[in-house]
Amino acid sequence: MSSHPTDFQGSVVDAMRTAIEAGIPDSVAQVEGAGGHFSVVVTSPAFAGKGMLACHRMVYATITHLMKGDAAPVHAVDSLITRS
């Protein structure tokens, strides 16, 4: 993994998990990674009946604030899996 400069204080993994679980009803998020690159698995009944792209958009909407700016703590989500 590459190094990614950020001024974020605290655990990025915890911040991502908290944001996803707060933004998607009844979700459980598993987040792994470091250096700005992360793998995410999210399970929620809110994904039922939705296509993959719609589910991914729901997840990205919850973590957009962690991806904005030159020193954002999240540089890339290398793997995103959503399950209902």
C-alpha positions in Angstrom: 0.0 0.0 0.0 1.1 3.5 -0.7 1.5 6.3 1.7 -1.2 8.9 1.6 -0.6 12.2 3.4 -3.6 13.4 5.5 -4.2 15.6 8.5 -7.1 13.4 9.7 -7.0 12.7 13.4 -8.2 9.3 14.6 -9.0 6.0 12.9 -10.0 6.3 9.3 -11.4 2.7 9.4 -13.6 3.6 12.3 -14.7 6.9 10.7 -15.7 5.0 7.5 -17.6 2.3 9.4 -19.4 4.8 11.5 -20.4 7.0 8.5 -21.6 4.0 6.5 -23.6 2.5 9.4 -25.2 5.8 10.2 -26.1 6.6 6.6 -27.5 3.2 5.5 -30.4 1.8 7.5 -29.7 -1.4 9.4 -26.2 -1.8 7.9 -23.1 -3.6 9.1 -19.9 -2.4 7.5 -16.5 -4.1 7.5 -13.7 -1.8 6.5 -10.0 -2.7 6.2 -7.1 -0.8 4.8 -4.6 1.9 5.4 -2.5 4.4 3.5 -5.6 5.9 1.9 -6.7 2.6 0.2 -9.6 0.6 1.6 -11.7 -2.5 1.1 -15.3 -2.3 2.2 -18.1 -4.9 2.6 -21.5 -3.6 3.6 -24.6 -5.7 4.4 -28.0 -4.0 4.6 -31.6 -4.9 3.8 -31.7 -1.4 2.2 -29.9 -2.9 -0.8 -32.6 -5.4 -1.5 -34.0 -5.1 -5.1 -31.3 -2.5 -6.1 -28.6 -2.9 -8.7 -24.9 -2.9 -7.8 -24.4 0.6 -9.0 -27.3 2.0 -6.9 -25.9 0.2 -3.9 -22.4 1.5 -4.5 -23.7 5.0 -4.8 -25.5 4.7 -1.5 -22.2 3.7 0.2 -20.1 6.4 -1.5 -22.7 9.0 -0.5 -22.0 8.2 3.2 -18.2 8.6 2.9 -17.9 11.5 0.4 -16.8 13.8 3.2 -13.8 11.5 3.9 -12.8 11.6 0.2 -12.8 15.4 -0.4 -9.7 17.6 -0.7 -6.0 17.1 -1.3 -5.4 15.6 2.2 -8.5 13.5 2.4 -8.0 10.4 4.5 -9.7 8.2 1.9 -7.9 8.2 -1.4 -9.5 5.1 -2.9 -12.0 2.3 -2.2 -10.2 -0.5 -4.0 -12.9 -3.1 -3.3 -16.6 -2.5 -2.5 -19.0 -5.4 -1.9 -22.6 -4.8 -1.0 -25.0 -7.5 0.2 -28.7 -7.4 1.2 
